[in-house]
Amino acid sequence: MELRHLRYFQAVAEELSYSRAARRLHIAQPALSRAVQEIEHTLGAKLFDRTRNSVRLTPAGRVLLHEAALIFERWDEAMRRVRRTAVGEEGELRLGYIGPPTQPFLGRVLGEYRRRYPLVSIHLEERTPERVWEMVAKGRLSLGLTRPVPMSETLGLRTILLREERLGIVVPPKHKLAGKKSIPWSLLKSEPLIVLARREGAGLHDAMLAGCRAAGFAPKLAHTPSLIGAVLSYVEAGAGVGIVTDSIVTPEHPLRFVPLRPAVTVPLVLVWQEDEDTPPVQRFRELIVNWQRAGKLWSRKG
């Protein structure tokens, strides 16, 4: 039975007239009669009691009319969902991210995305940079906000550079270096340093090592915790000088960020798999890129 035949039946059942139903459907009345007969033959049930002057639904016809209304209601909703999904207004977005570097903008971007696409289901996973790349590559995440990692080029994923984050030190406000506008790497030669463990952030850790080597010394690592929050806690406790990127410490934070010179940076990228580039992913990417171009990602007013 074709869906259009069911619509033919519905028209006759609602009009209780083959002629009016034919005019409503813009088809010839004999074709309409044949379609109804085919439905009756397929179902093995008489749907109408038809006389010269009247058309009435049989009990089986009344049941089919009720079920047809439900079928078409569900069909219409399915079509609306398909159209919404096709333009990114419905579906699923599974976003992996690294925490502290995305804090200045992620909540605001997600709020705007949810406002624009309230029917898209959003799932968030905070992971290490390496884990974000791995999960995107395996299709377990739709896209990620992360840093490049040693294996990234072999995974064949697409990326957009969002920002090059400058490295600097983070110290308590009374530290001797806290009031500097910038400092050379060489001043860290005798300082106990606190930096994220390489297994948790290879990009940041390797950039720190490169900066120290270029300045002619090997760093004296006091602590290498697994979380940026722990780096800041060690610094607040007076355990040493922290090495972080400029997105970690806001002006309102009790610690002070001082850039290192010459500048050494680590990238923050948006990464996705081309085979998983669904409309919800495309809409999120467009929003991120538009905010980046407008300077809203790191602007608290954005």
Residue pairs with C-beta under 8 A, 6 or more apart in sequence:
1 38
1 39
1 42
1 43
3 75
4 35
5 35
5 36
5 38
5 39
6 39
6 68
6 71
6 72
7 25
7 72
8 21
8 25
8 27
8 32
8 35
8 36
8 39
9 35
9 36
9 39
9 47
9 64
9 65
9 68
10 65
10 68
10 69
10 72
11 21
11 24
11 25
11 32
12 18
12 21
12 32
12 36
12 48
12 55
13 47
13 48
13 57
13 61
13 64
13 65
13 68
14 21
14 65
15 21
15 24
16 54
16 55
16 56
16 57
17 55
18 29
18 32
18 33
18 55
19 29
21 32
22 28
22 29
22 31
22 32
25 32
36 47
36 48
39 47
40 46
40 47
43 60
43 64
45 58
45 60
46 58
46 60
46 61
47 57
47 58
47 60
47 61
47 64
48 55
48 56
48 57
48 58
48 61
49 55
49 56
49 57
49 58
50 56
57 65
81 90
84 90
84 119
85 91
85 279
86 279
87 279
88 117
88 120
88 278
88 279
88 280
88 282
88 283
89 117
89 119
89 120
89 279
90 117
90 119
90 120
90 280
91 119
91 120
91 121
91 278
91 279
91 280
92 120
92 121
92 122
92 123
92 142
92 278
92 280
93 113
93 120
93 121
93 122
93 123
93 142
93 143
93 280
93 281
93 284
94 123
94 125
94 140
94 141
94 142
95 122
95 123
95 124
95 125
95 141
95 142
95 143
95 144
95 145
95 284
96 124
96 125
96 126
96 127
96 131
96 132
96 135
96 136
96 141
96 143
96 144
96 145
96 146
97 106
97 124
97 125
97 126
97 127
97 132
97 144
97 145
97 146
98 126
98 127
98 128
98 129
98 132
98 145
98 146
98 147
98 201
99 126
99 228
100 228
100 229
100 247
100 248
101 145
101 147
101 165
101 245
101 247
101 248
101 268
102 145
102 268
103 247
104 247
104 250
104 297
104 298
104 300
105 291
105 296
105 297
105 298
105 302
106 145
108 296
108 302
109 287
109 288
109 291
109 297
110 122
110 124
112 287
113 120
113 122
113 283
113 284
113 287
114 120
114 122
116 283
116 287
117 280
117 283
120 280
120 283
125 135
125 141
127 135
128 199
128 200
128 201
129 146
129 147
129 148
129 149
129 201
129 202
129 203
130 149
130 151
130 199
130 202
132 141
132 144
132 145
132 146
132 271
133 144
133 146
133 149
133 151
133 152
133 155
133 157
133 271
135 141
135 144
136 142
136 143
136 144
136 155
136 157
136 271
136 272
136 273
136 276
137 155
137 156
137 157
137 273
139 273
139 275
139 276
142 272
142 276
142 278
142 280
142 281
142 284
143 270
143 271
143 272
143 273
143 276
143 281
143 284
143 285
144 270
144 271
144 272
145 162
145 268
145 269
145 270
145 271
146 268
146 269
146 271
147 201
147 203
147 204
147 266
147 267
147 268
147 269
148 159
148 203
148 267
148 269
149 202
149 203
150 202
152 159
152 271
157 271
157 272
157 273
157 274
158 271
158 272
158 273
158 274
158 277
159 269
159 270
159 271
160 269
160 270
160 285
160 288
160 289
161 267
161 268
161 269
162 267
162 268
162 269
162 270
162 288
162 292
162 297
163 247
163 267
163 268
163 292
163 297
163 298
164 265
164 266
164 267
164 268
165 245
165 246
165 247
165 265
165 266
165 267
165 268
166 245
166 246
166 259
166 260
166 263
166 264
166 265
167 204
167 207
167 208
167 211
167 243
167 244
167 245
167 246
167 259
167 260
167 263
167 264
167 265
167 266
168 182
168 243
168 244
168 245
168 246
168 257
168 258
168 259
168 260
169 177
169 183
169 188
169 241
169 242
169 243
169 244
169 257
169 258
169 260
170 231
170 232
170 235
170 241
170 242
170 243
170 244
170 248
170 249
170 255
170 256
170 257
170 258
171 177
171 178
171 235
171 241
171 242
171 255
171 256
171 258
172 178
172 235
172 236
172 238
172 254
172 255
172 256
173 254
173 255
173 256
175 241
175 256
177 183
177 187
177 241
177 258
178 256
178 258
179 256
180 258
181 258
181 259
182 258
182 259
182 260
182 261
183 258
183 259
183 260
183 261
184 215
184 260
184 261
185 211
185 212
185 214
185 215
185 260
185 261
185 262
185 264
186 215
186 216
186 217
188 212
188 215
188 217
188 219
188 241
188 260
189 215
189 217
190 220
191 220
191 240
191 241
192 220
192 221
192 222
192 239
192 240
192 241
193 208
193 219
193 220
193 221
193 222
193 240
193 241
193 242
193 243
194 221
194 222
194 223
194 224
194 225
194 231
194 234
194 235
194 239
194 240
194 241
194 242
194 243
195 204
195 205
195 208
195 219
195 221
195 224
195 231
195 242
195 243
196 204
196 205
196 224
196 225
196 226
196 227
196 228
196 231
197 205
197 224
197 225
197 226
198 205
198 206
198 224
199 226
200 226
200 227
203 266
203 267
204 243
204 244
204 245
204 266
205 224
207 264
207 265
207 266
208 219
208 243
208 264
209 219
210 264
211 260
211 264
212 218
212 219
214 262
222 234
222 239
222 240
223 230
223 231
223 234
223 239
223 240
225 231
225 234
228 244
228 248
231 242
231 243
231 244
232 242
232 244
232 248
232 249
232 255
234 240
234 242
235 241
235 242
235 255
236 254
236 255
242 255
244 257
245 266
246 257
246 259
247 268
247 298
248 257
249 255
249 256
249 257
270 285
270 288
272 281
272 285
288 297
291 297
291 302
294 302
295 302
296 302
